[in-house]
């Protein structure tokens, strides 16, 4: 049963091998593009929007306004493990706005309406304030303006929202416009691990 492989068998193996090598190359390229090594990141300890102790200062919107992309590669991310799921979230509501008929602030903080507020469980109509809410950020709407990050900082919030570079969107400019414009030098390139 030691038959010689036919020409068709050899060509079939060669084509499958070339296809596997091609897919491996594409996978390596995609993982390298999507991975954090050698990519830009935001140092939350330096960023004025998220830095502890930086209260009463203006929100920095450089991540939203200086990226070379039409919609910045920087997005807000809510760390749900830290989130208090508050009835009145200072990252969702403009807490200094007028109170509406439900007893909630009448305006939202996000200018692009990128944060969704969803009740957890059923809301008791007799006591609606006695409920928790999940706050999720729609990345397609978020432009990284930082207003929700600033609102979520202590003492009003729990600092569960932070700005983050979405590596799948970032074009990895050698001279990043956000890094150049950042007043706190919080936007930095993470070194490549060797």
LUMBA-235411 format. One record per residue: x, y, z of N, C-alpha, C in turn; residue in one letter; residue number from 0. Coordinates in steps of 0.1 Angstrom, whole numbers, plus 5000, padded with zeros to 4 digits. Atoms other than C-alpha are relative to their C-alpha. Layout:
BEGIN
- n_east	n_north	n_up	ca_east	ca_north	ca_up	c_east	c_north	c_up	kollum	tormar
- X	Y	Z	X	Y	Z	X	Y	Z	A	NUM
...
This chain:
BEGIN
- n_east	n_north	n_up	ca_east	ca_north	ca_up	c_east	c_north	c_up	kollum	tormar
- 5008	4988	5000	5000	5000	5000	5009	5013	5000	X	0
- 4991	4988	5001	5029	5024	4994	4998	5006	4986	X	1
- 5002	4994	5013	5013	5042	4965	5007	5013	4999	X	2
- 4994	4987	5002	5031	5072	4951	4989	5010	4999	X	3
- 5010	4990	5001	5012	5104	4956	4999	5006	4986	X	4
- 5003	4995	5013	4996	5118	4925	5004	5015	5000	X	5
- 4997	4986	5002	5003	5152	4911	4989	5008	5007	X	6
- 5011	4993	4994	4969	5163	4923	5002	5000	5016	X	7
- 4997	5001	4986	4978	5151	4959	5010	5010	5004	X	8
- 4989	4991	4997	5010	5171	4959	4996	5014	4999	X	9
- 5004	4986	5001	4994	5202	4946	4990	5004	5011	X	10
- 5010	4997	4989	4965	5199	4971	5007	5003	5013	X	11
- 4992	4998	4988	4990	5196	5000	5007	5014	5000	X	12
- 4993	4987	5001	5010	5226	4987	4990	5012	5001	X	13
- 5010	4989	4999	4979	5248	4983	4995	5001	5015	X	14
- 5004	5000	4986	4967	5238	5018	5011	5006	5009	X	15
- 4989	4995	4992	5001	5245	5033	5002	5015	4998	X	16
- 4998	4985	5002	5004	5279	5016	4988	5008	5006	X	17
- 5011	4993	4994	4969	5288	5028	5001	5001	5015	X	18
- 4997	5000	4985	4978	5278	5064	5010	5011	5003	X	19
- 4989	4990	4997	5010	5299	5062	4994	5014	4998	X	20
- 5006	4987	5002	4990	5328	5048	4991	5004	5011	X	21
- 5009	4997	4989	4964	5326	5075	5008	5003	5013	X	22
- 4991	4998	4989	4992	5324	5101	5006	5014	5000	X	23
- 4994	4987	5002	5008	5355	5087	4990	5011	5003	X	24
- 5011	4990	4997	4975	5374	5088	4997	5001	5014	X	25
- 5003	5000	4986	4968	5363	5123	5012	5007	5008	X	26
- 4989	4993	4993	5003	5375	5134	4999	5015	4998	X	27
- 5001	4986	5003	4998	5408	5117	4989	5006	5008	X	28
- 5011	4995	4992	4964	5413	5133	5003	5001	5015	X	29
- 4997	4999	4985	4976	5404	5168	5010	5010	5003	X	30
- 4990	4989	4998	5006	5427	5164	4993	5014	5000	X	31
- 5007	4987	5001	4983	5456	5153	4991	5002	5012	X	32
- 5010	4998	4989	4957	5449	5181	5007	5000	5013	X	33
- 4994	5002	4986	4982	5442	5209	5006	5014	5005	X	34
- 4995	4987	4994	4995	5469	5233	5015	5003	4998	X	35
- 4986	4998	5001	5032	5464	5226	5003	5010	4989	X	36
- 4996	4990	5009	5047	5494	5209	4988	5009	4996	X	37
- 5012	4992	5003	5013	5512	5209	4998	5011	5010	X	38
- 5003	4989	4991	5000	5544	5224	4991	4996	5011	X	39
- 5009	5002	4988	4984	5544	5258	4998	5012	5008	X	40
- 5003	4989	4991	4970	5568	5284	5004	4996	5014	X	41
- 4996	5002	4986	4987	5570	5318	4989	5007	5009	X	42
- 5011	4994	4992	4957	5575	5341	5005	5008	5012	X	43
- 4995	4992	4988	4979	5588	5369	5004	5014	4995	X	44
- 4996	4987	5004	4990	5617	5347	4988	5008	4993	X	45
- 5011	4994	5007	4957	5624	5327	4992	5008	5010	X	46
- 5007	4992	4991	4939	5653	5343	4985	4996	5002	X	47
- 5014	5005	4999	4905	5637	5335	4999	4989	5010	X	48
- 5001	5011	4991	4913	5607	5356	5008	5000	5013	X	49
- 4990	4999	4989	4941	5617	5380	4992	5004	5013	X	50
- 5005	4997	4987	4931	5616	5417	5005	5014	5005	X	51
- 4996	4987	4994	4932	5650	5434	4998	5012	4990	X	52
- 5002	4989	5010	4926	5670	5401	4985	5002	5000	X	53
- 5014	4996	4999	4892	5684	5411	4999	5015	4998	X	54
- 5002	4986	5003	4877	5717	5401	5008	5006	4988	X	55
- 4993	4996	5012	4897	5718	5369	4992	4997	4987	X	56
- 5008	5002	5013	4884	5720	5333	5003	4986	4994	X	57
- 4999	5013	5007	4879	5687	5314	5010	5003	4988	X	58
- 4991	4999	5012	4907	5682	5288	4994	4991	4989	X	59
- 5006	5007	5011	4893	5672	5254	5009	4997	4989	X	60
- 4990	5001	5010	4925	5668	5235	4999	4986	4993	X	61
- 5002	5013	5006	4919	5630	5230	4989	5000	4989	X	62
- 5011	5000	5010	4887	5638	5212	5002	5009	4988	X	63
- 5000	4990	5010	4897	5668	5192	5013	5000	4992	X	64
- 4988	4999	5008	4933	5662	5180	5004	4987	4993	X	65
- 4997	5012	5007	4933	5626	5168	4999	5002	4985	X	66
- 5000	4999	5014	4940	5622	5131	4988	4993	4994	X	67
- 5012	5007	5004	4909	5600	5128	4988	5009	5001	X	68
- 5012	4991	4999	4875	5616	5122	4993	4998	5014	X	69
- 5005	5003	4986	4863	5598	5155	5012	4994	5007	X	70
- 4988	5003	4993	4892	5595	5179	5001	4985	5004	X	71
- 4998	5013	4996	4907	5561	5187	4999	4998	5015	X	72
- 5001	5001	4985	4904	5569	5224	4985	4999	5003	X	73
- 5014	5002	4995	4872	5557	5241	5000	4999	5015	X	74
- 5002	5002	4985	4858	5558	5276	4996	4985	5002	X	75
- 5003	5014	4996	4856	5524	5293	4996	5000	5015	X	76
- 5005	5002	4986	4836	5515	5324	5004	4987	5006	X	77
- 4996	5013	4993	4852	5490	5348	4989	4997	5009	X	78
- 5012	5003	4992	4820	5474	5360	5003	4994	5014	X	79
- 4997	5005	4987	4838	5458	5389	5001	5011	5010	X	80
- 4999	4988	4991	4844	5493	5404	4987	5008	5001	X	81
- 5012	4991	5002	4811	5509	5393	4990	4997	5012	X	82
- 5010	5001	4989	4786	5516	5421	4986	4998	4996	X	83
- 5013	5002	5005	4756	5513	5398	4990	5009	5006	X	84
- 5008	4990	4993	4742	5544	5413	4987	5004	4993	X	85
- 5012	4994	5005	4707	5558	5409	5002	5013	4992	X	86
- 4996	4987	5006	4721	5592	5401	5015	4999	4998	X	87
- 4985	5001	5003	4755	5586	5384	5005	5013	4995	X	88
- 4994	4987	5004	4777	5617	5381	5007	5000	4987	X	89
- 4994	5001	5013	4792	5604	5349	4989	4999	4989	X	90
- 5011	5001	5009	4758	5599	5333	4992	5013	5000	X	91
- 5009	4988	4999	4738	5629	5346	5009	5012	5002	X	92
- 4994	4987	4997	4748	5666	5346	4994	5003	5014	X	93
- 5006	5000	4987	4742	5666	5384	4997	5014	5005	X	94
- 5004	4987	4996	4740	5704	5386	4989	5006	4991	X	95
- 5011	4995	5008	4712	5706	5360	4987	5000	5009	X	96
- 5013	5000	4993	4675	5712	5371	4995	4986	5001	X	97
- 5006	5013	4997	4656	5684	5386	4987	4998	4992	X	98
- 5012	5002	5007	4629	5668	5365	4989	4995	5009	X	99
- 5011	5004	4992	4595	5655	5375	5002	4986	5007	X	100
- 4997	5013	4994	4610	5621	5384	5010	5001	5012	X	101
- 4990	4998	4990	4635	5637	5408	5014	4998	4995	X	102
- 4986	5003	5006	4665	5631	5384	5005	5013	4993	X	103
- 4995	4988	5007	4688	5657	5369	4994	5000	4985	X	104
- 5006	4999	5013	4673	5669	5336	5009	4998	4988	X	105
- 4991	5001	5011	4704	5668	5315	5010	4988	5002	X	106
- 4990	5010	5000	4729	5641	5306	5014	5007	4998	X	107
- 4987	4995	5000	4766	5647	5309	5007	4998	4986	X	108
- 4993	5003	5013	4778	5630	5276	4993	5008	4989	X	109
- 5005	4992	5011	4774	5654	5247	4996	4991	4988	X	110
- 5004	5009	5011	4771	5624	5223	4991	4989	5004	X	111
- 5010	5009	4995	4747	5604	5244	5006	4985	4998	X	112
- 4993	5013	5002	4772	5575	5244	4999	4990	5012	X	113
- 5001	5009	4988	4764	5561	5279	4985	4996	5001	X	114
- 5013	5006	4998	4734	5538	5283	4998	4997	5014	X	115
- 5004	5003	4986	4716	5535	5316	4989	4990	5000	X	116
- 5010	5011	5000	4698	5502	5321	4997	4995	5014	X	117
- 5003	5004	4987	4680	5492	5353	5004	4985	5002	X	118
- 4997	5014	4997	4692	5460	5370	4988	4995	5008	X	119
- 5012	5006	4994	4662	5439	5378	4988	5009	4998	X	120
- 5012	4992	5002	4627	5454	5381	5000	5012	5009	X	121
- 5001	4987	4993	4621	5490	5392	4987	5000	5008	X	122
- 5012	4999	4992	4596	5494	5421	4994	5013	4997	X	123
- 5006	4987	5003	4572	5521	5409	4997	5009	5012	X	124
- 5003	4992	4988	4565	5531	5445	5013	5006	5005	X	125
- 4988	4995	4995	4602	5536	5452	5011	4998	4989	X	126
- 4990	5002	5011	4622	5540	5419	5014	5003	5004	X	127
- 4986	4997	4996	4652	5555	5437	5007	4989	5007	X	128
- 4994	5011	4994	4658	5522	5454	5003	4989	4990	X	129
- 4996	5010	5010	4673	5505	5424	5014	5003	4995	X	130
- 4986	4998	5006	4707	5500	5407	4999	5000	4985	X	131
- 5000	4999	5014	4716	5507	5372	5014	4996	4994	X	132
- 4988	5003	5007	4742	5494	5347	5003	5011	4990	X	133
- 4996	4989	5010	4761	5521	5327	5010	4994	4990	X	134
- 4992	5005	5011	4775	5509	5294	5003	5011	4990	X	135
- 4996	4989	5009	4794	5530	5269	5000	4994	4986	X	136
- 5001	5004	5014	4786	5527	5232	5012	5005	4993	X	137
- 4988	4996	5006	4820	5528	5216	4998	5006	4986	X	138
- 5002	4993	5013	4805	5538	5182	4996	5014	5001	X	139
- 5004	4986	4998	4792	5570	5197	5011	5008	5008	X	140
- 4990	4993	4992	4820	5578	5222	5012	5005	4992	X	141
- 4989	4994	5007	4847	5602	5210	5012	5003	5010	X	142
- 4989	4998	4990	4869	5602	5242	5001	5014	5005	X	143
- 4999	4986	4995	4860	5637	5253	5004	5001	5015	X	144
- 4996	5000	4986	4866	5628	5290	4991	5005	5010	X	145
- 5009	4994	4991	4836	5644	5305	4995	4990	5010	X	146
- 5005	5011	4991	4822	5611	5320	5012	4996	5009	X	147
- 4989	5004	4991	4857	5603	5333	5002	5010	5011	X	148
- 4999	4990	4990	4859	5636	5351	4989	5000	5010	X	149
- 5011	5001	4991	4824	5632	5365	5000	4988	5009	X	150
- 5000	5012	4992	4831	5597	5377	5011	5000	5011	X	151
- 4989	4999	4991	4862	5608	5397	4994	5002	5014	X	152
- 5004	4997	4986	4860	5609	5435	5001	5015	5002	X	153
- 5009	5006	4990	4845	5624	5456	4986	4997	4995	X	154
- 5013	5002	5005	4813	5623	5435	4998	4985	4995	X	155
- 5001	5013	5006	4820	5590	5417	5011	4990	5006	X	156
- 4991	5011	4995	4841	5558	5422	5012	4998	4990	X	157
- 4989	5001	5010	4866	5564	5393	5000	4986	4992	X	158
- 5001	5013	5008	4853	5533	5374	5001	5003	4985	X	159
- 4999	4997	5015	4854	5551	5340	5014	5006	4998	X	160
- 4987	4994	5004	4887	5558	5323	5001	5001	4985	X	161
- 4998	4999	5015	4899	5567	5288	5011	4990	4997	X	162
- 4991	5011	5004	4916	5540	5269	5002	5001	4984	X	163
- 4998	5001	5015	4932	5537	5234	4995	4987	4995	X	164
- 5005	5012	5006	4913	5512	5213	5010	4996	4989	X	165
- 4989	5004	5009	4942	5494	5196	4996	4996	4986	X	166
- 5005	5004	5013	4920	5481	5168	4996	5012	4991	X	167
- 5003	4987	5007	4912	5517	5158	5012	5008	4997	X	168
- 4988	4991	5000	4945	5534	5164	5009	4997	4987	X	169
- 4992	5002	5012	4966	5539	5132	5015	5001	5004	X	170
- 4986	5000	4994	4998	5541	5154	5009	5010	4993	X	171
- 4991	4990	5006	5012	5573	5140	5013	5001	5008	X	172
- 4987	4999	4993	5049	5577	5148	5000	5013	5009	X	173
- 5001	4987	4993	5042	5613	5159	4985	5002	5003	X	174
- 5014	5000	4997	5008	5610	5175	4996	5015	5003	X	175
- 5005	4986	4998	4988	5643	5174	4995	5002	5014	X	176
- 5005	4999	4986	4972	5635	5208	5012	5002	5009	X	177
- 4988	5000	4991	5006	5629	5224	5006	5014	5000	X	178
- 4994	4987	5001	5019	5662	5211	4992	5010	5007	X	179
- 5009	4990	4994	4988	5681	5223	4998	4998	5015	X	180
- 5003	5003	4986	4985	5664	5257	5007	5009	5010	X	181
- 4993	4990	4991	4992	5691	5284	5007	4993	5011	X	182
- 4994	5008	4988	5001	5664	5310	5009	4989	4996	X	183
- 4991	5011	5005	5022	5641	5288	4995	4987	5005	X	184
- 5006	5012	4996	4998	5614	5297	4998	4990	4989	X	185
- 5002	5009	5012	4996	5599	5262	5014	4996	4996	X	186
- 4986	5004	5002	5027	5578	5258	5000	4987	4992	X	187
- 4998	5013	5007	5040	5549	5237	5005	4990	5009	X	188
- 4995	5011	4992	5043	5517	5255	5012	4993	4993	X	189
- 4989	5006	5007	5077	5501	5248	4997	4986	4996	X	190
- 5001	5014	5005	5080	5469	5228	5007	4991	5010	X	191
- 4994	5010	4991	5087	5439	5250	5008	4991	4991	X	192
- 4991	5009	5008	5117	5419	5237	5003	4987	5008	X	193
